[in-house]
Amino acid sequence: MALTKAKKNEKVQFLAQELESSTSAIIGTFKGLTASKDFELRKVVRNAGGHYHVVKNKLAAHSSKGTKVEAALQGLKGVSSVAYTDGDPVALAKALADWVKDNAEFTFKLGIVDGKVINVDEVKALANMPGKEELFSKLLFLINAPATRLATVINATGRNLAVVVNQAVEQNKFGGAAPAAVAEAHVEEAAAGEQPSGAAEPENSTASQAGEAADTAPAEG
């Protein structure tokens, strides 16, 4: 039964509202698709964050005017359906491509991503790309891996810093007073009963006292 003008306008307005926020769409066609498989397809699209409608070509053309998916819904021929999303276009393409593998009744016509119309081969290539979640996961790995290595290097440097600086002081590479780290190292050595590096050897106190006694003894007459 032919749609009345009012009913057509209602469908145009409904689809226009649905497409208004959509940034990507995949248009397909089908032959001999049963009601159960149609229900299954709608569920697949919904789980991928999208919406799905079988559309009249002229209604689709009118409804999409002014939207980001307009270019893909103009001049359609034959039976058409549209799956659209304002989310991840890769997730939608993957879901449809996987479903089509076991359901040859459905085939792709074209697609559109952020205003760029893509052909059937490009829709299939889109389905093979990593999705947003996978990209984010790889990006986080790339960010965290260098950070982990950097932390390891910093920790190792901290442990060895006192040793390296002390060696530099002993070789007189600073040309001035020892840094605080070296002074602290010397204090620790002294506390442990060790002679600080570079410290002058103390005079023998016994020998000094003996010398002083010899100098002050009265001469025999």
Secondary structure, DSSP 4 states (H G I P E B T S, - for coil): -PPPHHHHHHHHHHHHHHHHT--EEEEEEESS--HHHHHHHHHHHHHTT-EEEEE-HHHHHHHTTTSTTGGGGSS--SSEEEEEESS-HHHHHHHHHHHHHT-TTEEEEEEEETTEEE-HHHHHHHHTS--HHHHHHHHHHHHHHHHHHHHHHHHHHHHHHHHHHHHHHHTT-S-SSPPHHHHHHHHHHHHTTPPPTTPPPPP-HHHHHHHHHHHHSPPP-
